[in-house]
Structure formats: structure tokens, C-alpha cells
Amino acid sequence: DAKTTQPTSMDCAEGRAANLPCNHSTISGNEYVYWYRQIHSQGPQYIIHGLKNNETNEMASLIITEDRKSSTLILPHATLRDTAVYYCIVRVGTQGGSEKLVFGKGTKLTVNP
Amino acid sequence: GAGVSQSPSNKVTEKGKDVELRCDPISGHTALYWYRQSLGQGLEFLIYFQGNSAPDKSGLPSDRFSAERTGGSVSTLTIQRTQQEDSAVYLCASSHAGALGNIQYFGAGTRLSVL
């Protein structure tokens, strides 16, 4: 079973920030938080991952609480093309091993014009 | 190549027929994964290959499903005696298992329809 809890759906206005929450209260010390998204009819796309520090890349920012029991993915200026299902996944991020991704239901983000 | 390539993109078959789905991973990636996504469902892990190690087949739903990876590169997922419940999108992903983060990159998938 997925180790994360996410809202089923969210809406965001185009140009505004989209903040997607994720609860992972049973996360282990060696588990990372990964975010993927799946745009309709495409394969999942990696967005960002982190262990305990906040992370930022060209796509998004990841804010992880100090106790690591929850996190928020931030899309700073959402566009219509960001409409997708967003998956929050926790897993060991080190090399080796069968670290398959366990996908939950994700959050369906709809960006409205 | 630039990304993970899967073929065919769509496959329609009759119940009871065998099908083969192909995956070309990103060059140099040592790990390869197969997942499937049924209509309205989440992604389900099927099988994992890592170098020359024995594959992790723990996600294969039945013995009608098998996969191989030849030469550590291209992989083929075979479904024998297809059933209607096998209809799904089959997704392949690859990763450079030696890299920190072990990020998996996905192909666009093969949409299988069993009539």
C-alpha cells in the first residue's frame, strides 16, 4: 500500500501558485519524498525529490516539515499544461535494490484559465 | 535515445492471443521496470531488472505474464493467452541505479486492448 495520503483533487487559477500537500506520517529515516506527475495519456514524469531539506528545481519547490511527516509541492506559477495527477511517493533513494515506485491515487490538479 | 521508447503505442488483440510489448530504455540505464495502469486505477508494479541480477518478478499477476531483458538493454513483456482483464496501459521505466536518487524515467506506454 502507498505510504502517503493526498487530497483527491484540487483546483488552481492559471498564473497562481499551486500548493499540493502530502502526508507521510510513517516515513522512515532513510526514505525520501518523491513527486511525479502524469499528464493525461502520458507516462509519469519525475518532478522533484528530497530527504529533509527544502528543494527547488526548474519545475517546482518541495517543502518538507521538520518532523518529515508531511510535505508540500509548490508550482510557483501554474499553467494550463500543469493540469495532471500528482503523485507523492516515499521510498529509499539510495542505489541498488528493487526500489519500485508504489503509486497511490494522487491528486488531480486542474488549472483553470 | 533521448528517452524511454515503447512499442507499439497501441495494441488491439483478441482474447486468447499472445502479445509482446517492447521497451527501449535510456542508454546506459542499468535498471528497468514494468508497470501497468488499468482504466481509472493507479500504477501497479510488475517486474524489475537490474544488471545481471535475477529479476524481481513479485508484481507479475499470473504465470501468463513474463518478461526478459536481452543484453542488459531492450526488454520484452509477454502476455500469453490474453484475457479482457489484461486491458491496460503498460508502462516501462528505466533508471541509472548507481545514481543518487535512482530517478525512474517513464515511456509513454503501450495501450493494450483485449477484445
Interface residues (C-beta under 8 A of the other chain):
Chain A: A2 Y32 Q42 G43 P44 Q45 Y46 H49 G93 T94 Q95 G96 S98 E99 K100 L101 V102 F103 G104 K105 G106
Chain B: V4 Y33 Y35 G42 L43 E44 F45 Y48 Q50 D56 S58 G59 L91 A93 A97 G98 A99 L100 G101 N102 I103 Q104 Y105 F106 G107 A108 G109
